[in-house]
Amino acid sequence: MEVLRIATSGSVDDGKSTLIGRLLYDTNSIPQDKMEALHAASKRKGLDFTDLSLLTDGLVAEREQGITIDVAHIYFSTPTRKYIIADTPGHIEYTRNMVTGASNAQVSLILIDARKGIVEQTHRHFFIANLLRIPHLVVCVNKMDLVEYSEARFNQIVEDFQQLLASASFKAQQVKFIPISSLYGENVATRNGTINWYNGPTLLDYLEQIDLDQEDSRHPARFPIQSVIRPRTTEHHDFRGFAGKVASGHFNVGDEIISLPSGQKSRIKTIEQFETQLPSAHARESVVITLEDEIDSSRGNMLVKTGSVPEQRKEVTANVCWMDQQKLVAGKTYLLQHGVNRVKAKVQQINFVIDVTSNQHIEGKNDMGLNDIGSITLKTAQPIFADIYAENPANGSFILIDEFNNTTVAVGTLIT
């Protein structure tokens, strides 16, 4: 069964947690004991209804303040497909959590309070979805019950958001606007008839219809080697396979490949998964590949198809989101983790910092602080075989690690 990955975002009190709770409730994904605990917790808060937001606000601080702080991953399923929802924080100080939560999403779900309309955080959330090139965008205008289910108010918000779409550098494949009331469940998974002027699908119906056509299969084939399999048994004494997960594209038995960085060529002899031999392997599948020839490849190397070899890069320009309390300054050295490959990298310069609310580039900055997003130039000690993020996201992203305390300090996407 296919999996749809969704990242939710919205400003403070837009109702993200309530919306997710409503989805779980309406799809019968909440166990009975959990429902009883929700009823009890809601009564302790003095509420005369069950507060579904408590399902996702798992931290004590979140429950006390009624806000989302950390990224929560929620799992549920329907007869059609499985869903993984990353419930990301809405506060500006948790921008790094938004980026990491949305990094693997196929759908960006942005909530807007019908009373407030588009606010500063809406610009930030849309910018991040645009930066990460999330292909499907769903804009849910929530709390329609507090504006008397006004069609005019909904249309005004849609018109305002269209201006954001017009200014975007990356155009999402699909954009859908849905008026909802997560508190009462209107247009979330069912219809109550209160928004009779809206003839489109409910949120769940729309998510069920999204076509997951294996977009990664249209990208160039990349197979980072995680380990070399050499069984110490007499039965398989001559077996030598390369284990890993296909980052993008697909490989078939018989394909001619090149091993990087050595440049040696061979052909795929078998593709194996547990005790099964497969004719092909696609993006996100973990397999063992054996080759017709004995070539020198090990962990951190990459297998690619001939004719689509990535550029060898020792100097890269990238967009980064800074995630550390200690500021980024030019001249400092970090560990750059690209797939399973880790190399030392020095920050050559900070090109600019982006004001995400206006999409303006602020040049002349000497440092980047926590949650800042900007462009930097890096020089690596050894070459990496990476693609431009716009052309192949799976092989065009990386993280920076502080080599002294092993802290992840930034996530980045390659520009050049």
Secondary structure, DSSP 8 states (H G I E B T S, - for coil): --EEEEEEEESTTS-HHHHHHHHHHHTT-S-HHHHHHHHHHHHHTT-SS--GGGGT--SHHHHHHTS--S-EEEEEE-SS-EEEEEE---SGGGHHHHHHHHTT-SEEEEEEETTT-S-HHHHHHHHHHHHTT-SEEEEEEE-GGGGTT-HHHHHHHHHHHHHHHHH-SS--SEEEEEE-BTTTTBTTTB--SS-TT--S--HHHHHHH-----GGGGS--EEE--EEE---SSTTTT--EEEEE--BSEEETT-EEEEETTTEEEEEEEEEETTEEESEEETT-EEEEEESS-----TT-EEEETT----EEEEEEEEEEE--SS-EETT-EEEEEETTEEEEEEEEEEEEEEETTTTEEE-S-SEE-TT-EEEEEEEEEEEEE---TTT-GGGSEEEEE-TTT--EEEEEEE--
